[in-house]
Amino acid sequence: MRNIKLTIEYDGSRYQGWQRMGKGESANTVSNKITEVLQKMTGEVPELFCGCRTEVGVHAHAQTASFKTSSQITPIEIKHYLNRYLPMDIAVLEVTDEQERFHAALNARGCTYMYRILTSDVPSVFERKYTYYAFKKPDTEAMKKAALLLVGKHDFKNFTTAKRSKSTKREIYDIDIYEDFGETQITIHASDFLHNMARLIIGTLLDIGAGNRKADTIDSIFLGSEQPAEACDPKGLFLEKIDY
């Protein structure tokens, strides 16, 4: 069996995330669209694994996925076939043969999300689908102070909507908040993310930036004496890369 790795870009606006299982199971997912085309191409029913499951409405610049197949179709043929039959909001950027032991999920060592916030005087007509517009420019210095409290190894059980998880401890390696030409970006690099963890962290940082909370509210959320803010609007959130 061959082990194939895909690097994928997608607009998550109309999908129920990468994969939606259990109570809210849906066929309208990025994973399902790719699996349908792979099945048509190989005549097999492949099991598709990903580096980081994106949630409803979240986009990806470089998602990583892997699957095994007995098909002898070359990587370039797989790439061309997928891009021919996939919807135009999903694109396969690269296809490679990997060693048998490579697994997109199990071998992942970290991933990075980036959130785009427009702070210009007028909301952009063309960027409105892929950015969150802040009517008041956020206090990035307050956000940076709060971000420092999030960096490191913590139990993020209060920063997730997951009902059950084997472990809710994760490590955030770095949070970068910067402004550039009327746009503020938040980049979070972590070992892994729990369900809605990135969105709840960003939503809380935005609440702090808006002056609704103090930076030290992060400690109170970890302790459980306060709740995080509402999850940020997913349209501005992008999965940037997976580390292996």
Summary of the structure (lengths in Angstrom):
residues: 244
radius of gyration: 19.0
end to end distance: 21.9
largest distance: 57.9
contacts: 744
relative contact order: 0.18
helix: 26%
strand: 31%
